[in-house]
């Protein structure tokens, strides 16, 4: 969505479309001890996070030139994680 005009000529870019999912199951082993299995999916639908549109008034005004840079250790692609934990 691009909106030029209004209050102070603001330019609004696309938002984030991410769905994260986590499933877990806990199994009792002995007395108060248990094993927990967990599966997590990040960016489940694999939507890209687009950058902000060009805000100056030129021939490329309003164009989105690439993906948004998130944090250094956060991948933009979909990924899965499996884990197990034994609590005693």
C-alpha positions as CSV (number, residue, x, y, z in Angstrom):
1,X,0.0,0.0,0.0
2,X,1.4,3.4,-1.0
3,X,-0.1,6.6,0.3
4,X,1.3,9.9,-0.7
5,X,-0.3,13.0,0.8
6,X,-2.2,13.7,3.9
7,X,-0.4,14.7,7.0
8,X,3.2,15.9,6.2
9,X,3.3,13.8,3.0
10,X,3.8,10.5,4.7
11,X,4.7,7.4,2.7
12,X,3.4,4.1,4.2
13,X,5.1,0.8,3.1
14,X,4.1,-2.8,3.4
15,X,3.8,-4.5,6.7
16,X,5.1,-7.8,8.0
17,X,3.2,-11.0,7.1
18,X,4.6,-13.7,9.3
19,X,3.0,-16.7,10.9
20,X,5.0,-18.7,13.5
21,X,3.8,-22.0,14.8
22,X,5.0,-24.2,17.7
23,X,3.7,-27.6,18.7
24,X,4.9,-29.5,21.8
25,X,4.2,-32.8,23.6
26,X,5.2,-33.7,27.1
27,X,5.7,-37.4,28.3
28,X,6.1,-38.3,32.0
29,X,8.9,-40.7,32.5
30,X,9.3,-41.2,36.3
31,X,7.7,-39.4,39.2
32,X,8.1,-35.7,38.4
33,X,10.5,-36.2,35.5
34,X,9.4,-35.8,31.9
35,X,10.6,-35.5,28.3
36,X,9.3,-32.7,26.2
37,X,9.4,-32.8,22.4
38,X,8.8,-29.6,20.4
39,X,8.6,-28.6,16.7
40,X,8.6,-24.9,15.7
41,X,8.1,-23.3,12.3
42,X,9.1,-19.7,11.6
43,X,7.6,-17.7,8.7
44,X,5.4,-20.7,8.0
45,X,3.9,-19.3,4.8
46,X,7.2,-18.0,3.5
47,X,6.1,-14.5,2.9
48,X,8.9,-12.0,2.1
49,X,9.2,-8.8,4.1
50,X,9.5,-6.0,1.6
51,X,11.4,-2.8,2.2
52,X,10.0,0.7,2.3
53,X,9.1,2.5,-1.0
54,X,11.3,5.2,-2.4
55,X,10.1,8.4,-0.7
56,X,11.6,11.1,-2.9
57,X,9.7,12.6,-5.8
58,X,11.6,11.2,-8.8
59,X,11.0,8.7,-11.6
60,X,11.3,5.8,-9.1
61,X,9.0,7.3,-6.5
62,X,6.9,4.7,-4.7
63,X,8.9,1.7,-6.0
64,X,10.1,-1.0,-3.6
65,X,13.6,-2.0,-4.6
66,X,14.2,-5.1,-2.4
67,X,13.5,-6.9,0.9
68,X,13.6,-5.3,4.3
69,X,16.7,-6.0,6.3
70,X,15.6,-7.5,9.6
71,X,18.1,-8.3,12.4
72,X,21.4,-9.8,11.6
73,X,20.6,-13.3,13.0
74,X,17.0,-13.5,11.8
75,X,16.6,-15.3,8.4
76,X,13.8,-14.1,6.1
77,X,13.1,-17.5,4.7
78,X,10.9,-20.2,6.3
79,X,12.7,-22.6,8.6
80,X,11.9,-25.3,11.1
81,X,13.4,-26.3,14.4
82,X,13.1,-29.5,16.4
83,X,14.0,-29.9,20.0
84,X,13.8,-32.3,22.9
85,X,14.3,-31.6,26.6
86,X,14.6,-33.9,29.6
87,X,13.5,-32.3,32.9
88,X,14.6,-34.0,36.2
